[in-house]
Amino acid sequence: MKKNFAILLTLFVASGVWAQTYIDGIYYILDNNKTATVTSKETYTTSRIIIPEKVEYMNTTYSVKKIDKHAFYGCTNLTSIVIPESITSIGEGAFVGCTGLTTVTIPNSVKSIGDA
């Protein structure tokens, strides 16, 4: 068991991922480059999400740069989302199944949007 944990920890650190955390109602993956990716650990139940440009975790500020694939998958209660200028990419299927989504603000900073 200890050996498996050590291997997983090594892979986690080697990948540049520092932590996964929940801050002000949004799940993030934080990396060693002080960037944050909006992700999903479970379905969001709120109707409106405003993604900030920066988040703070353990006295370190992270710039929110990406929305991960399937980040809001199946969030039927979600009606609007505001994406900040700091976001440069939106992963594939980020809003699949968001049947109540009526308003999305996508800034010019977004250079790539995945399929679906």
MOCOR-V860640 format. One record per pair of residues at least 6 apart in sequence whose ideal C-beta (glycine too) atoms are under 7 Angstrom apart, sorted by sequence separation. I is the first residue (numbers start at 0). GAP is how many residues later the second one is. D is the distance in Angstrom with one decimal. If there is no record, write none. Layout:
i=I gap=GAP d=D
i=I gap=GAP d=D
This chain:
i=29 gap=6 d=5.3
i=71 gap=6 d=6.0
i=94 gap=6 d=6.0
i=20 gap=7 d=5.7
i=28 gap=7 d=7.0
i=53 gap=7 d=5.4
i=54 gap=7 d=5.3
i=27 gap=8 d=4.5
i=28 gap=8 d=4.5
i=53 gap=8 d=6.5
i=19 gap=9 d=5.4
i=20 gap=9 d=6.4
i=27 gap=9 d=6.4
i=53 gap=9 d=5.6
i=54 gap=9 d=6.2
i=27 gap=10 d=6.2
i=28 gap=10 d=5.1
i=52 gap=10 d=6.9
i=53 gap=10 d=6.4
i=18 gap=11 d=4.7
i=27 gap=11 d=6.4
i=52 gap=11 d=5.9
i=16 gap=12 d=5.9
i=17 gap=12 d=4.9
i=25 gap=12 d=6.0
i=26 gap=12 d=5.1
i=51 gap=12 d=6.2
i=17 gap=13 d=5.6
i=26 gap=13 d=5.8
i=37 gap=13 d=5.9
i=50 gap=13 d=6.1
i=16 gap=14 d=5.6
i=17 gap=14 d=5.4
i=26 gap=14 d=4.7
i=15 gap=15 d=4.8
i=15 gap=16 d=4.9
i=15 gap=17 d=6.9
i=35 gap=19 d=5.4
i=63 gap=20 d=6.6
i=66 gap=20 d=6.3
i=70 gap=20 d=6.6
i=72 gap=20 d=6.2
i=77 gap=20 d=5.1
i=86 gap=20 d=6.8
i=89 gap=20 d=6.1
i=93 gap=20 d=6.9
i=95 gap=20 d=5.2
i=24 gap=21 d=6.3
i=64 gap=21 d=6.2
i=65 gap=21 d=6.7
i=75 gap=21 d=6.8
i=78 gap=21 d=5.0
i=87 gap=21 d=5.8
i=88 gap=21 d=6.7
i=92 gap=21 d=6.7
i=63 gap=22 d=5.3
i=64 gap=22 d=6.5
i=65 gap=22 d=6.7
i=68 gap=22 d=3.3
i=71 gap=22 d=5.9
i=75 gap=22 d=6.8
i=77 gap=22 d=6.1
i=78 gap=22 d=6.3
i=79 gap=22 d=6.6
i=82 gap=22 d=5.9
i=84 gap=22 d=4.7
i=86 gap=22 d=6.1
i=87 gap=22 d=6.3
i=88 gap=22 d=6.4
i=91 gap=22 d=2.9
i=25 gap=23 d=6.7
i=62 gap=23 d=5.6
i=63 gap=23 d=6.6
i=64 gap=23 d=5.6
i=65 gap=23 d=5.0
i=66 gap=23 d=4.5
i=67 gap=23 d=4.9
i=68 gap=23 d=4.7
i=69 gap=23 d=4.9
i=70 gap=23 d=4.9
i=71 gap=23 d=5.4
i=72 gap=23 d=5.3
i=73 gap=23 d=4.0
i=74 gap=23 d=5.1
i=75 gap=23 d=5.2
i=76 gap=23 d=6.2
i=77 gap=23 d=5.5
i=78 gap=23 d=5.5
i=79 gap=23 d=4.0
i=80 gap=23 d=5.3
i=81 gap=23 d=4.8
i=82 gap=23 d=5.5
i=83 gap=23 d=6.8
i=85 gap=23 d=6.8
i=86 gap=23 d=5.7
i=87 gap=23 d=5.4
i=88 gap=23 d=4.5
i=89 gap=23 d=4.6
i=90 gap=23 d=4.8
i=91 gap=23 d=4.8
i=92 gap=23 d=4.2
i=66 gap=24 d=6.0
i=68 gap=24 d=5.7
i=69 gap=24 d=6.6
i=72 gap=24 d=5.6
i=75 gap=24 d=5.5
i=78 gap=24 d=7.0
i=82 gap=24 d=6.1
i=84 gap=24 d=4.7
i=89 gap=24 d=6.4
i=91 gap=24 d=5.7
i=25 gap=25 d=6.6
i=65 gap=25 d=7.0
i=68 gap=25 d=6.5
i=33 gap=26 d=6.5
i=35 gap=26 d=4.0
i=37 gap=26 d=6.6
i=69 gap=26 d=6.8
i=71 gap=26 d=5.7
i=27 gap=27 d=6.2
i=29 gap=27 d=5.9
i=33 gap=27 d=6.9
i=34 gap=27 d=6.0
i=35 gap=27 d=6.8
i=66 gap=27 d=5.1
i=33 gap=28 d=5.2
i=34 gap=28 d=5.4
i=35 gap=28 d=4.6
i=36 gap=28 d=6.7
i=37 gap=28 d=7.0
i=43 gap=28 d=6.3
i=33 gap=29 d=6.5
i=35 gap=29 d=6.9
i=36 gap=29 d=4.3
i=37 gap=29 d=4.6
i=38 gap=29 d=4.1
i=48 gap=29 d=6.6
i=34 gap=30 d=4.6
i=37 gap=30 d=6.1
i=39 gap=30 d=6.3
i=46 gap=30 d=5.4
i=36 gap=31 d=5.1
i=39 gap=31 d=4.9
i=42 gap=31 d=5.4
i=43 gap=31 d=4.8
i=45 gap=31 d=6.8
i=46 gap=31 d=6.3
i=47 gap=31 d=6.4
i=50 gap=31 d=6.6
i=52 gap=31 d=4.3
i=22 gap=32 d=4.9
i=29 gap=32 d=5.3
i=38 gap=32 d=5.5
i=39 gap=32 d=6.6
i=42 gap=32 d=5.6
i=44 gap=32 d=5.4
i=46 gap=32 d=4.7
i=47 gap=32 d=4.9
i=48 gap=32 d=4.8
i=49 gap=32 d=4.5
i=50 gap=32 d=5.6
i=51 gap=32 d=6.4
i=52 gap=32 d=6.7
i=37 gap=33 d=5.2
i=39 gap=33 d=6.4
i=50 gap=33 d=5.6
i=52 gap=33 d=4.1
i=22 gap=34 d=6.4
i=43 gap=34 d=6.2
i=20 gap=36 d=5.6
i=50 gap=36 d=6.9
i=18 gap=38 d=6.8
i=28 gap=39 d=6.9
i=68 gap=45 d=6.1
